[in-house]
Amino acid sequence: MPNYLVVLQGAWIVRNVKGVRDAMNIAVAEAGKKLHPDLDFVDIDVGVTRCPKCGENLKSVFLVANTALVGLTFEMKVFNAQNREHAVRIAKYELGKRLQRIPLEVLDVVEIK
């Protein structure tokens, strides 16, 4: 059975922050606390969004009134999945039960050796 690298994106809200850097750090730390120690193999990072006007890649953070919406990416290796869809279901299940009320979207699924 093949192994897959599944990349999911989630929307994380951070309140009472003073800046974008603080929002990113807090979001990654809070997500890490919810996933660890059970899923300490999941890589968490701030996602990127392409600017529709200039095409430049920007960090996925929107800050208004000391409240930020941070787009986080979660990379998880799924072993012995039947196919891509099965790997996505496993990743969404494992992350979803620990990140309740956090919407998750599939960004990429890659078969690994």
C-alpha positions, 0 to 999 in steps of 0.5 A: 500500500502506498504512502502519501504526504497530505497538505491541509490548510486551516483557518485559525483566529487569534485575538488580542494581538499587536502585530502580524508576526505575533499572530503567526507565532501564536497561531502556530503555537496554539495549533501545536499544543492541540496536536502534540504529543499525539500528532507531533509528526505533523508539520505546522506552518503559516500558509502563503496567498498569492496577491491577485493584483501583483502576483507576489506570494504573501503570508496568509494573515489578515489583521483587523482590530487586534484580531487575526485570521491566520491560514495555517498549513498542516503537512502529515505523512499517511502510511499504507493508505489505499489511495489518495482519497483514503489518505485525505480522509485519514488526515482530515479525521486525525487532525479534525478530531483535535482541531474541532471547529477549524475548517480544513481544506486539502491543498496537496496530496503527493505519493511518497516512496 
